[in-house]
């Protein structure tokens, strides 16, 4: 099945797919899980001691390579 090329073509397809109770339930559960995980990660990040955030930041963003004189 090809992707719809406009909103007008997409909308009827979306409504048909979400008219099924199981599809709506799975969509709701998946969206809720992602939102809850995002909140949990953000709270953990904000509640972590300042030093541990610095360690994570250094691990994510490597230091620049030393320059030779």
N, C-alpha and C positions, 0 to 999 in steps of 0.2 A: 504494500500500500504506500503510495507516495504522500508526502506531506502537503497539506493544503497550502495554496499560494496566497490566500487572503483570509481575513477574519470572517468574512461572509461565508467562505467555504469551510472554515474550521468550526464555527459555532454549532451548526447542526450535528456534526460529528461528535463534538464534545458533549452536547446535551444527550445524544443517544447513548454514549458510553457511560455517562454518569446517571442515566435513568435506572440503571441496575443497582439494587441495594448493596450487593457485595462489592461492586466497584467503588461506590461512595464510602463504604466502611473501610476498605483498604486504603483509599486515598486519605481519609480522615485520620486513620491510625498512623500512616506514614508521615503525614504532615505534623501531627502532634508529637511523634517521636523526635523528629528533627528539631522542632521548636524546644522541646524539653531538653534535648542534648545541648543545644546552643545555650540555653539558660544555665544549665549545670556547668558547662565549660567556662562560661563567662564568670559565674559566681566563684568557681574554683580559682580562676585566674586573678580575680579581684581580691580574693581573700588570702592569696598566697603571700608569704612574707616578701618584702621588697627585694631582698637578696636573691631569692629563688627566681624571681622574674628576670633579674639581670642575667642569671646563668642561662635561662632559656633564650633570652634575646641574643646572647653571645653565641649560643649554639646555632641559632637560626641565621644570624648575620655574621659570617666569618670576618675575622680581622683582615685588614689589607696586608698584602705580602710586604715583608721588609724591603726597603730600597737599599741598594749598594752605593756606597760613596766612592 
